[in-house]
Amino acid sequence: MEEAVILPQTLFQEAVAELHTIRDFIRFTVTCLRSADVHIGHGSEDPFAEATALVMQTLSLNWDADAEIMDARLLPSERRRIVELLEKRVNDRIPLAYLLNLAYFCGHPFYVDERVLVPRSPIAELINERFASLGVNEPQRILDMCTGSGCIAIAIAHAFPEALVDATDISLDALSVAAVNVEHHDLLEQVNLIESDVFSKLPGQQYDLIVSNPPYVDAGDMADLPPEFTREPELALEAGPDGLSITRRILAEAADYLSDDGLLVVEVGNSAWALEQAFPDVPFQWLEFENGGSGVFVLTAEECRRFQPQFQEAV
């Protein structure tokens, strides 16, 4: 991996002294992101979107504020605060969501910090359409496995207000963050947080829909991650030599926890090829997304039951 470009302190000091408007600082932020070759991949790949979010959120303004406000002049203290965050983003490679303690998923705001992944799953597209393309019809019980910040469970709860949602994670740190978000979204009666290693703490439960974005980064990709991703918890990323150590366990047990017409939806990202090689006879349905993203498969409860012996043998 190439050594990261570090921008000099004098550049940031000059910005505080010479720049004055919101537009100035958005432009300067874009220039810094590009000149330092900062990796932008936590929800957006657009440096202008990232720059706008950094500046506007720091000023407690809406990201889509009226264009007329862009030429408003900033106080010295505001300029310093923007530059402080920008320097951490560029030179320390801290993801913007951690700097702001804020990320959006399915249009909803979530508190995030270094205890959880930054929300960015293409499963958001399925949630926004209420899984209609998969034939899902008003599921009563839903499981979000490996919930992290709780973003998937909470977005699903908003999409299906009559459903009960269990959200599990092995990490108590992650569940602490999820608890903040469940309370913020006023979903304490609908979303149940459970410390569980895959299905271990869910005996006898049955779900109409199981959704999971488990760890799926293989050993090769772990060694090549951009610096921003190394800020995220390794437990939520690393999944063995082929990226399937957790997915295999989910597949081995899912049939026992799905209702007769239930569906299993799992994101495996770049490990999709490895999964197909491991189970060539399994008819994984790979989803396509209008807004980008890949590596999400669907299996029916019947398929999970039919291939369960293969899945169990592979664990």
SEGUBA-431182 format. One record per atom (N, C-alpha, C): x, y, z; residue in three letters. Coordinates in steps of 0.1 Angstrom, whole numbers, padded with zeros to 4 digits, always signed. Each point is the difference from the previous one (the first is absolute). Layout:
<rs>
XYZALA ...
</rs>
This chain:
<rs>
+0008-0012+0000MET -0008+0012+0000MET +0009+0012+0000MET -0004+0010-0008GLU +0008+0012-0001GLU -0001+0009+0013GLU +0011+0007+0003GLU -0001+0008+0012GLU -0009+0012-0002GLU -0008+0002+0010ALA -0010+0011-0001ALA +0006+0014-0001ALA -0006+0008-0008VAL +0005+0014-0001VAL -0005+0008+0012VAL +0009+0007+0006ILE -0003+0009+0011ILE +0001+0014-0004ILE -0010+0008+0002LEU +0000+0014-0003LEU +0006+0008+0011LEU +0007+0011-0003PRO +0007+0007+0011PRO -0009+0009+0008PRO +0004+0002+0013GLN -0007+0008+0009GLN -0002+0014-0006GLN +0010+0005-0007THR -0001+0014-0005THR -0011+0002-0009THR -0004-0010-0008LEU -0011+0000-0009LEU -0013+0003+0007LEU -0002-0007+0011PHE -0012+0001+0008PHE -0001+0014+0007PHE +0012+0004+0005GLN +0000+0013+0006GLN -0003+0011-0010GLN +0005-0001-0012GLU -0003+0010-0010GLU -0014+0000-0004GLU -0007-0012+0000ALA -0014+0000-0003ALA -0008+0007+0011ALA +0003-0001+0012VAL -0007+0007+0011VAL +0002+0015-0002VAL +0012+0004-0004ALA +0002+0014-0001ALA -0006+0007-0012ALA +0000-0008-0011GLU -0003+0007-0013GLU -0014-0004-0005GLU -0006-0011+0003LEU -0013-0004-0005LEU -0011+0006+0009LEU -0012+0002-0006HIS -0010+0007+0008HIS -0014-0006-0001HIS -0004-0005-0011THR -0014-0004-0002THR -0001-0015+0000THR -0013-0004+0002ILE -0003-0015-0001ILE +0005-0006-0013ILE -0002+0008-0011ARG +0004-0005-0013ARG +0015-0002-0001ARG +0007+0010+0006ASP +0015-0001+0001ASP +0004-0013+0007ASP -0006-0004+0011PHE +0005-0011+0007PHE -0005-0014-0006PHE -0011+0000-0007ILE -0003-0012-0007ILE +0010-0002-0011ILE +0003+0011-0008ARG +0010-0002-0010ARG +0013-0004+0005ARG +0005+0006+0011PHE +0013-0004+0006PHE +0000-0014+0005PHE -0011-0004+0005THR -0001-0014+0005THR +0001-0010-0011THR -0007+0003-0011VAL +0001-0009-0012VAL +0015-0001-0005VAL +0006+0012-0001THR +0014+0000-0004THR +0009-0008+0009THR -0002+0001+0013CYS +0008-0008+0009CYS -0002-0015-0001CYS -0013-0004-0001LEU -0003-0014-0002LEU +0006-0006-0012LEU +0000+0008-0011ARG +0005-0005-0013ARG +0016+0000+0000ARG +0005+0011+0006SER +0015+0001-0001SER +0007-0010+0009SER -0007-0004+0011ALA +0006-0010+0009ALA -0005-0014-0004ALA -0008-0002-0011ASP -0004-0013-0004ASP -0008-0007+0011ASP -0008+0007+0007VAL -0008-0006+0011VAL -0010-0010-0006VAL -0001-0011+0006HIS -0010-0010-0004HIS -0014+0004+0005HIS -0009+0001-0010ILE -0014+0003+0004ILE -0009-0012-0004ILE -0005-0007+0010GLY -0008-0012-0004GLY -0009-0004+0011GLY -0003+0009+0010HIS -0009-0003+0011HIS -0014+0006-0003HIS -0006-0005-0011GLY -0014+0005-0003GLY +0000+0009-0012GLY +0011+0006-0003SER +0001+0009-0012SER +0014-0001-0006SER +0001+0001-0013GLU +0013+0001-0006GLU +0003+0013-0007GLU -0008+0010+0004ASP +0000+0013-0006ASP +0007+0010+0010ASP +0012+0005-0003PRO +0006+0009+0009PRO -0007+0013+0002PRO -0009+0005-0009PHE -0008+0012+0002PHE -0010-0003+0011PHE -0006-0012-0001ALA -0010-0004+0010ALA +0006-0001+0014ALA +0012-0006+0000GLU +0007-0001+0013GLU +0004+0013+0006GLU +0005+0009-0009ALA +0004+0013+0004ALA -0012+0008+0006ALA -0011+0000-0008THR -0012+0007+0004THR -0005-0005+0014THR +0000-0014+0002ALA -0005-0005+0012ALA +0009+0004+0012ALA +0013+0000-0002LEU +0010+0005+0010LEU -0003+0014+0004LEU -0001+0009-0009VAL -0001+0014+0003VAL -0014+0003+0005VAL -0010-0004-0006MET -0014+0003+0004MET -0003-0006+0014MET +0004-0012+0002GLN -0004-0006+0013GLN +0008+0007+0011GLN +0012+0004-0002THR +0008+0007+0010THR -0007+0013+0003THR -0006+0006-0009LEU -0007+0013+0002LEU -0015-0002+0004LEU -0004-0012+0003SER -0014-0004+0004SER -0010+0005-0011SER +0004-0002-0012LEU -0009+0004-0011LEU -0004-0013-0008LEU -0012+0001-0006ASN -0004-0011-0009ASN +0010-0001-0012ASN +0002-0013-0004TRP +0010-0002-0010TRP -0005+0005-0014TRP -0014+0001-0001ASP -0006+0005-0012ASP -0005+0015+0002ASP +0007+0007+0008ALA -0004+0014+0003ALA -0001+0008-0013ALA -0008+0011+0001ASP -0002+0009-0012ASP +0014+0005-0005ASP +0001+0000-0013ALA +0013+0004-0006ALA +0004+0014+0004ALA -0010+0009+0003GLU +0004+0014+0004GLU +0009+0000+0013GLU -0001-0010+0008ILE +0007+0000+0013ILE +0015-0003-0003ILE +0003-0005-0012MET +0014-0004-0002MET +0010+0011+0001MET -0004+0012-0002ASP +0009+0012+0000ASP +0000+0007+0014ASP -0007-0006+0009ALA +0000+0005+0014ALA +0015-0001+0006ALA +0004+0011+0006ARG +0013+0000+0007ARG +0000-0007+0013ARG +0011-0006+0004LEU +0001-0008+0012LEU +0008+0007+0011LEU -0003-0003+0012LEU +0008+0005+0011LEU +0013-0007+0001LEU +0010+0006+0005PRO +0013-0006+0002PRO -0001-0014+0007PRO -0008+0000+0010SER -0002-0013+0008SER -0006-0011-0009SER -0009+0004-0009GLU -0006-0010-0009GLU +0010-0005-0010GLU +0008+0010-0005ARG +0010-0004-0010ARG +0010-0010+0006ARG +0004+0003+0013ARG +0010-0009+0007ARG -0006-0014+0002ARG -0013+0000+0003ARG -0006-0013+0003ARG -0001-0009-0013ARG -0004+0006-0011ILE +0000-0007-0013ILE +0014-0005-0003ILE +0010+0008+0001VAL +0013-0004-0003VAL +0006-0011+0009VAL -0004+0001+0013GLU +0004-0011+0009GLU -0005-0013-0004GLU -0013-0001-0004LEU -0006-0012-0005LEU +0006-0005-0013LEU +0002+0010-0009LEU +0006-0003-0013LEU +0014-0006+0002LEU +0008+0005+0009GLU +0014-0005+0002GLU -0001-0014+0005GLU -0009-0003+0009LYS -0001-0014+0005LYS -0005-0009-0011LYS -0009+0005-0009ARG -0005-0009-0011ARG +0011-0003-0010ARG +0008+0010-0003VAL +0010-0001-0010VAL +0013-0007+0005VAL +0005+0006+0011ASN +0013-0005+0004ASN +0000-0013+0009ASN -0011-0001+0008ASP -0002-0011+0008ASP -0009-0011-0006ASP -0006+0003-0011ARG -0008-0009-0008ARG -0012-0006+0009ARG -0006+0009+0008ILE -0011-0004+0008ILE -0013+0001-0008ILE -0008-0010-0002PRO -0012+0002-0008PRO -0009+0011+0005PRO -0006+0007-0009LEU -0008+0012+0004LEU -0011-0003+0010LEU -0006-0012-0002ALA -0011-0004+0009ALA +0004+0000+0015ALA +0013-0004+0002TYR +0005-0001+0014TYR +0003+0014+0005TYR +0005+0009-0009LEU +0002+0014+0004LEU -0012+0007+0004LEU -0011-0003-0008LEU -0013+0007+0003LEU -0009-0008+0009LEU +0004-0013+0003ASN -0009-0009+0008ASN -0013+0000-0007ASN -0001-0001-0013LEU -0012+0000-0007LEU +0001-0007-0014LEU -0009-0008-0003ALA -0001-0006-0013ALA -0015-0002-0004ALA -0003+0001-0013TYR -0014-0002-0004TYR -0001-0014-0007TYR -0011-0006+0003PHE -0003-0013-0006PHE -0015-0001-0003PHE -0004-0003-0012CYS -0014+0000-0004CYS -0007+0014+0004CYS +0008+0010-0001GLY -0005+0014+0003GLY -0002+0003+0015GLY +0004-0009+0008HIS -0001+0002+0015HIS +0014+0003+0006HIS +0001+0009+0010PRO +0013+0003+0006PRO +0003-0010+0011PRO +0013-0004+0001PHE +0005-0009+0010PHE +0013+0005+0006PHE +0000-0002+0014TYR +0013+0003+0007TYR +0009-0012-0003TYR +0013+0004-0004VAL +0010-0010-0002VAL +0013+0005+0006VAL +0008-0010+0005ASP +0014+0003+0004ASP +0008-0013-0003ASP +0013+0000+0004GLU +0009-0010-0004GLU -0003-0014+0005GLU -0011-0001+0008ARG -0004-0014+0005ARG -0009-0007-0011ARG -0004+0007-0011VAL -0008-0007-0010VAL +0004+0004-0014VAL -0004-0008-0010LEU +0003+0004-0013LEU -0008+0012-0004LEU +0005+0008-0010VAL -0008+0011-0005VAL -0010-0006-0009VAL -0013+0003+0002PRO -0011-0006-0009PRO +0002+0003-0015PRO -0001-0011-0008ARG +0002+0002-0014ARG -0005-0012-0008ARG -0009-0008+0005SER -0004-0012-0007SER -0010+0003-0011SER +0001-0007-0012PRO -0010+0001-0011PRO -0013-0006+0005PRO -0001-0007+0011ILE -0012-0005+0005ILE -0010+0011+0003ILE +0005+0013+0001ALA -0008+0011+0002ALA -0011+0001-0012ALA +0004-0003-0012GLU -0009+0001-0011GLU -0012-0010+0002GLU +0003-0012+0005LEU -0010-0010+0003LEU -0010+0006+0010LEU +0006+0006+0011ILE -0009+0005+0010ILE -0009+0011-0005ILE +0006+0009-0008ASN -0008+0011-0005ASN -0012-0004-0008ASN +0002-0012-0007GLU -0012-0005-0008GLU -0008-0011+0008GLU +0003-0001+0013ARG -0006-0009+0009ARG +0001-0015-0005ARG +0011-0003-0006PHE +0003-0013-0005PHE -0010-0005-0010PHE -0007+0009-0007ALA -0011-0003-0009ALA +0005-0009-0011ALA +0012+0003-0005SER +0005-0008-0012SER +0003-0014+0004SER +0000-0003+0013LEU +0003-0014+0004LEU -0014-0007+0004LEU -0011+0007-0002GLY -0013-0006+0003GLY -0003+0000+0015GLY +0007+0008+0008VAL -0003+0001+0014VAL -0012+0007+0002VAL -0009-0005+0009ASN -0013+0006+0003ASN -0002+0001+0015ASN +0002+0012+0006GLU -0003+0002+0014GLU +0005-0010+0009GLU +0013-0002+0001PRO +0006-0010+0009PRO -0003+0004+0015PRO -0003-0009+0008GLN -0003+0003+0014GLN +0012-0001+0009GLN +0009-0008-0003ARG +0013-0001+0008ARG +0012+0000-0009ARG +0009+0009+0004ILE +0012+0002-0009ILE +0012-0001+0009ILE +0011-0005-0006LEU +0013-0001+0007LEU +0010+0007-0008LEU +0007+0010+0007ASP +0012+0006-0006ASP +0012-0005+0008ASP +0008-0009-0007MET +0011-0006+0006MET +0013+0007-0003MET +0008+0002+0011CYS +0013+0009-0001CYS -0005+0014-0003CYS -0007+0005+0010THR -0007+0013-0002THR +0009+0012+0000THR +0011-0001+0007GLY +0009+0012+0001GLY -0007+0012+0006GLY -0001+0011-0007SER -0006+0012+0005SER -0015-0001+0001SER -0006-0011-0005GLY -0014-0002+0000GLY -0007+0006-0012GLY +0008+0005-0009CYS -0006+0008-0011CYS -0010-0008-0009CYS +0003-0013-0003ILE -0008-0008-0008ILE -0013-0004+0008ILE +0002-0004+0013ALA -0012-0003+0008ALA -0010+0011+0001ALA +0006+0012+0003ILE -0008+0012+0002ILE -0007+0004-0013ILE +0007+0000-0011ALA -0006+0004-0013ALA -0011-0010-0003ALA +0002-0013+0003ILE -0010-0010-0003ILE -0013+0003+0009ILE +0003+0003+0012ALA -0011+0003+0010ALA -0008+0012-0005ALA +0006+0010-0006HIS -0007+0011-0006HIS -0008-0004-0012HIS +0005-0010-0008ALA -0006-0004-0012ALA -0012-0009+0003ALA +0001-0008+0011PHE -0011-0009+0004PHE -0003+0003+0015PHE -0008+0010+0002PRO -0003+0004+0014PRO -0008-0010+0008PRO -0006-0010-0007GLU -0008-0010+0008GLU +0009-0012+0003GLU +0012-0001-0005ALA +0009-0012+0002ALA +0008+0002+0013ALA +0003-0011+0006LEU +0010-0001+0011LEU +0013-0003-0005LEU +0011+0007+0003VAL +0013-0001-0005VAL +0010-0004+0011VAL +0007-0011-0002ASP +0011-0004+0009ASP +0013+0004-0007ASP +0009+0006+0007ALA +0012+0005-0005ALA +0012-0006+0008ALA +0008-0008-0005THR +0010-0007+0007THR +0014+0004-0004THR +0009-0001+0010ASP +0015+0002-0003ASP +0008-0007+0011ASP +0012-0004-0003ILE +0008-0006+0010ILE +0008+0010+0008ILE +0000+0013-0005SER +0008+0010+0006SER -0009+0009+0009SER +0003+0000+0013LEU -0007+0009+0009LEU +0002+0014-0003LEU +0012+0004-0005ASP +0003+0014-0004ASP -0010+0004-0011ASP -0001-0009-0010ALA -0010+0003-0011ALA -0014+0002+0005ALA -0004-0009+0009LEU -0014+0001+0005LEU -0002+0012+0008LEU +0011+0005+0007SER -0002+0013+0007SER -0003+0011-0010SER +0007+0000-0011VAL -0003+0010-0010VAL -0014-0002-0006VAL -0004-0012-0003ALA -0013-0003-0005ALA -0011+0005+0010ALA +0003-0002+0013ALA -0010+0004+0010ALA -0003+0015+0000ALA +0011+0008-0003VAL -0002+0014-0001VAL -0009+0003-0012VAL +0002-0007-0011ASN -0008+0003-0012ASN -0015-0005+0002ASN -0002-0011+0006VAL -0013-0005+0002VAL -0008+0010+0009VAL +0006+0005+0010GLU -0006+0010+0009GLU -0003+0012-0008GLU +0010+0005-0008HIS -0002+0012-0007HIS -0012-0001-0010HIS -0001-0011-0006HIS -0011-0002-0010HIS -0013-0004+0007HIS +0000-0001+0013ASP -0012-0003+0008ASP -0006-0013-0004ASP +0009-0011+0000LEU -0004-0013-0005LEU +0002-0010+0011LEU +0000+0004+0013LEU +0003-0010+0010LEU -0010-0011+0001LEU -0012+0002-0004GLU -0011-0010+0000GLU +0000-0009-0012GLU +0008+0004-0010GLN +0000-0008-0013GLN +0013-0007-0003GLN +0011+0006+0004VAL +0013-0006-0003VAL +0006-0005+0013VAL +0003-0013+0000ASN +0006-0007+0011ASN +0014-0003-0002ASN +0010+0006+0007LEU +0014-0003-0001LEU +0004-0012+0008LEU +0008-0009-0006ILE +0004-0012+0006ILE +0015-0003-0002ILE +0007-0003+0010GLU +0014-0004-0001GLU +0000-0015-0004GLU +0004-0003-0012SER +0000-0014-0005SER +0011-0002-0010SER +0006-0011+0001ASP +0010-0005-0010ASP -0008-0008-0011ASP -0003+0007-0011VAL -0009-0006-0010VAL -0013-0003+0007VAL -0004-0013-0001PHE -0014-0004+0005PHE +0000-0005+0015PHE +0012+0001+0007SER +0001-0007+0012SER -0010+0004+0011SER -0004+0013+0000LYS -0009+0004+0011LYS -0015+0002-0005LYS -0003-0007-0011LEU -0013+0001-0006LEU -0007-0014+0000LEU +0000-0008+0010PRO -0006-0013-0001PRO -0015+0000-0003PRO -0004-0008-0009GLY -0014-0001-0003GLY -0007+0011-0007GLY +0008+0010-0004GLN -0006+0012-0007GLN -0003-0003-0015GLN -0010+0006-0005GLN -0004-0001-0014GLN -0002+0014-0006GLN +0006+0002-0012TYR +0000+0013-0007TYR -0005-0001-0014TYR -0008+0010-0004ASP -0005+0000-0014ASP +0011+0006-0009ASP +0009+0007+0006LEU +0011+0006-0008LEU +0012+0001+0009LEU +0011-0005-0005ILE +0013+0001+0007ILE +0010+0008-0010ILE +0005+0011+0005VAL +0009+0008-0008VAL +0013+0001+0008VAL +0011-0001-0008SER +0013+0001+0007SER +0010+0007-0009SER +0008+0009+0006ASN +0012+0005-0006ASN +0011-0004+0009ASN +0005-0012-0001PRO +0010-0005+0010PRO +0014+0004-0005PRO +0010-0002+0009PRO +0014+0001-0005PRO +0002-0009-0012PRO +0007+0006-0011TYR +0002-0008-0012TYR +0013+0004-0007TYR +0009+0007+0006VAL +0012+0003-0006VAL +0010-0011+0001VAL +0006-0004-0011ASP +0009-0012+0001ASP +0014+0006+0003ASP +0009-0010+0002ALA +0014+0004+0005ALA +0007+0009-0009ALA -0001-0003-0014GLY +0007+0008-0009GLY -0005+0015+0000GLY -0013+0001+0000ASP -0006+0014+0000ASP +0003+0007+0013ASP +0000-0007+0012MET +0004+0006+0012MET +0013+0006+0000MET +0010-0006-0007ALA +0014+0005-0001ALA +0000+0012-0009ALA -0010+0002-0008ASP +0000+0011-0010ASP -0009+0011+0003ASP -0007+0000+0011LEU -0010+0010+0003LEU +0006+0014+0001LEU -0007+0010-0006PRO +0004+0014+0002PRO +0000+0004+0014PRO +0008+0010+0004PRO +0002+0004+0014PRO -0014+0002+0007PRO -0009+0006-0007GLU -0013+0004+0006GLU -0007-0013+0006GLU +0001-0011-0008PHE -0007-0012+0005PHE +0007-0007+0011PHE +0013+0003+0002THR +0007-0006+0012THR -0004+0007+0013THR -0007+0011-0001ARG -0006+0007+0011ARG -0012-0007+0006ARG -0006-0008-0009GLU -0012-0008+0004GLU +0004-0012+0008GLU -0010-0005+0008PRO +0003-0012+0008PRO +0003-0012-0008PRO +0012-0006+0002GLU +0004-0012-0008GLU -0010-0011+0002GLU -0006-0002+0012LEU -0010-0010+0002LEU -0011+0000-0010LEU -0004+0012-0004ALA -0011+0002-0009ALA +0004-0001-0015ALA +0013-0002-0003LEU +0004-0001-0014LEU +0006-0014-0003LEU +0009-0005+0008GLU +0008-0011-0003GLU -0008-0013+0002GLU +0001-0009-0011ALA -0007-0013+0001ALA +0007-0011-0007ALA +0013-0002+0005GLY +0008-0011-0004GLY +0006+0001-0014GLY +0007-0011-0004PRO +0007+0001-0013PRO -0008+0003-0012PRO -0013-0005+0000ASP -0008+0002-0012ASP -0012+0010+0002ASP +0000+0006+0012GLY -0011+0009+0004GLY -0013-0006+0003GLY -0001-0013+0002LEU -0013-0007+0002LEU -0001-0007+0014LEU +0009+0003+0009SER -0001-0007+0013SER -0013+0002+0007SER -0006+0012+0000ILE -0013+0002+0006ILE -0011-0004-0009ILE +0001+0003-0013THR -0011-0004-0009THR -0003-0015+0000THR +0011-0008+0001ARG -0002-0015+0000ARG -0009-0003+0012ARG +0003+0006+0012ARG -0008-0003+0012ARG -0014+0004-0001ARG -0002+0012-0007ILE -0014+0004-0002ILE -0008-0010-0009ILE +0007-0004-0011LEU -0007-0009-0009LEU -0003-0014+0007LEU +0009-0004+0008ALA -0001-0013+0007ALA -0013-0001+0009ALA -0004+0012+0005GLU -0010+0000+0010GLU -0013+0007-0004GLU +0001+0008-0011ALA -0012+0009-0003ALA -0013-0008-0002ALA +0001-0012-0006ALA -0012-0008-0002ALA -0008-0002+0013ALA +0007-0001+0011ASP -0007-0003+0013ASP -0007+0012+0005ASP +0002+0012-0005TYR -0005+0012+0005TYR -0009+0008-0009TYR -0002-0006-0012LEU -0009+0007-0010LEU -0014-0007+0000LEU -0010+0009-0001SER -0014-0005-0001SER -0001-0007-0014SER -0011-0007-0002ASP -0001-0008-0012ASP +0002+0008-0013ASP -0005+0012-0001ASP +0002+0008-0012ASP +0011+0011+0002ASP +0008-0002+0010GLY +0010+0011+0003GLY +0011+0001-0010GLY +0007+0011+0001LEU +0011+0003-0009LEU +0013+0003+0008LEU +0011-0004-0006LEU +0013+0004+0006LEU +0007+0009-0010LEU +0004+0012+0005VAL +0007+0010-0009VAL +0013+0003+0007VAL +0012-0002-0007VAL +0013+0001+0006VAL +0009+0007-0010VAL +0008+0010+0006GLU +0010+0007-0008GLU +0013-0006+0002GLU +0007-0004-0011VAL +0014-0006+0002VAL +0010+0008-0009VAL -0004+0011-0007GLY +0009+0008-0007GLY +0009-0007-0009GLY +0013+0003+0001ASN +0010-0006-0009ASN +0002-0015+0002ASN -0006-0005+0010SER +0001-0015+0003SER -0010-0008-0008SER -0008+0006-0008ALA -0011-0007-0008ALA +0006-0011-0008ALA +0011+0003-0007TRP +0007-0010-0008TRP +0004-0012+0008TRP +0006+0002+0012ALA +0004-0011+0008ALA -0012-0008+0005ALA -0012+0006+0003LEU -0011-0007+0004LEU -0006-0009-0011LEU +0000+0005-0012GLU -0004-0008-0011GLU +0009-0012-0003GLU +0013+0002+0002GLN +0009-0011-0001GLN -0002-0010+0011GLN -0003+0004+0012ALA -0002-0009+0011ALA -0012-0008-0001ALA -0011+0006-0006PHE -0013-0007-0001PHE -0005+0001-0014PHE +0006-0007-0010PRO -0004+0002-0014PRO -0014-0005-0003PRO -0006-0008+0008ASP -0013-0006-0003ASP -0011+0009+0006ASP +0003+0010+0008VAL -0010+0008+0007VAL -0004+0011-0010VAL -0013+0002-0002PRO -0005+0010-0009PRO -0001+0014+0006PRO +0011+0006+0004PHE +0000+0013+0006PHE -0006+0010-0010PHE -0010+0008+0005GLN -0005+0011-0008GLN +0008+0012+0003GLN +0008+0005-0010TRP +0008+0012+0003TRP -0007+0012-0005TRP -0002+0010+0008LEU -0008+0011-0002LEU +0008+0011-0008LEU -0007+0008-0008GLU +0006+0011-0007GLU -0007+0013+0006GLU +0009+0011+0001PHE -0005+0012+0007PHE +0002+0012-0009PHE -0011+0008-0001GLU +0001+0012-0008GLU +0010+0010+0005GLU +0002+0000+0013ASN +0009+0011+0006ASN +0014-0006+0002ASN +0003-0011-0005GLY +0014-0005+0002GLY +0000-0010+0011GLY +0011-0008+0000GLY +0001-0010+0010GLY -0002-0014-0006GLY +0005-0010+0007SER -0001-0014-0005SER +0003-0010+0011SER -0001-0013-0003GLY +0004-0010+0010GLY -0011-0002+0010GLY -0012+0002-0003VAL -0012-0003+0009VAL -0008-0012-0006VAL -0001-0011+0007PHE -0008-0011-0005PHE -0013-0002+0008PHE -0009-0007-0006VAL -0013-0004+0006VAL -0001-0015-0001VAL -0005-0007+0011LEU -0004-0014+0000LEU -0013-0001+0007LEU -0009-0008-0006THR -0013-0003+0007THR +0002-0010+0012THR -0010+0000+0008ALA +0001-0010+0011ALA +0001-0014-0005ALA -0007-0003-0011GLU +0000-0013-0006GLU +0014-0004-0005GLU +0007+0010-0006GLU +0014-0002-0005GLU +0009-0002+0012GLU -0002+0008+0010CYS +0009-0002+0012CYS -0001-0013+0006CYS -0013-0006+0000ARG -0002-0013+0006ARG +0006-0011-0009ARG -0002+0002-0014ARG +0005-0010-0009ARG +0015-0001+0000ARG +0007+0011+0002PHE +0015-0001-0001PHE +0006+0001+0014PHE -0008-0001+0010GLN +0006+0001+0014GLN +0010-0010+0003GLN -0001-0013-0005PRO +0011-0010+0003PRO +0013+0005-0006PRO +0000+0005-0012GLN +0012+0006-0006GLN +0006+0011+0008GLN -0009+0009+0004PHE +0005+0012+0008PHE +0006-0005+0013PHE -0007-0009+0007GLN +0005-0005+0013GLN +0013-0007-0002GLN +0002-0008-0010GLU +0012-0007-0002GLU +0012+0010-0003GLU -0003+0012-0005ALA +0011+0009-0003ALA +0004+0008+0012ALA -0007+0000+0011VAL +0004+0008+0012VAL +0012-0006+0007VAL 
</rs>
